[in-house]
Amino acid sequence: MSAFAYIDIEDIPANLRETSVERQDEIIVETTLIAFDGCPLVGEIWKHQRVHDGSEAIDVIYPFPRNAQIRNDLVAWFMNWGIHFRVVM
């Protein structure tokens, strides 16, 4: 079973967003990848509509690693920057 960590792009501090690097994935059409300084993984930008009010939301999705060390590094990075996240299986 796969798990994914989701973060709202608005929860990412502005200075971290300003130094991020984005690029279009060449294999998967219409997929934008994003990398942040110090983050152990590269995320995928996901634009969608909020259920409760229909407004547009932008999340960054990360695969939630099974490897304990990588998973702990990712969670530590979220917590270091005060980024709220949720994990969905």
Secondary structure as UniProt FT lines:
FT   STRAND          4..8
FT   HELIX           9..11
FT   HELIX           14..18
FT   STRAND          21..24
FT   TURN            29..30
FT   STRAND          32..35
FT   TURN            37..38
FT   STRAND          43..49
FT   TURN            51..53
FT   STRAND          56..63
FT   HELIX           68..80
FT   TURN            81..82
FT   STRAND          86..88
//
